[in-house]
Amino acid sequence: MPQYLIERHIPGVEAMSPEELKSVARKSNSVLSDLGSDIRWLHSYIVDGKTYCVYLAPDQELILEHSRMTGFPCNRIIEIRGVIDPETEQA
């Protein structure tokens, strides 16, 4: 299944409390459950004013539907074509 990087502009996200982040995750998980097994959230990176979320989905349309249903912004969707890390040298 294709993997995507989603950029979300969320001012102040880096200052959210653990409880606020739990609430965001709960809402996302609830919508993902409603959308079915064709979409999966792997994890998100929180930086100043943005999150970068990694998802598995058959297409970008399902990611946009998740965004619409959660109310979370979806400023950019990039298909991940590959991964390189320190272990790549060993392959």
Buried (B, 14 or more C-beta within 10 A) or exposed (E): EEBBBBBBEBEEBEEBEEEEEEEBEEBBEEBBEEBEEEBEBEEBEBEEEBBBBBBBBEBBEBBBBBBEBBEBBBEEBEEEEEEEEEEEEEE
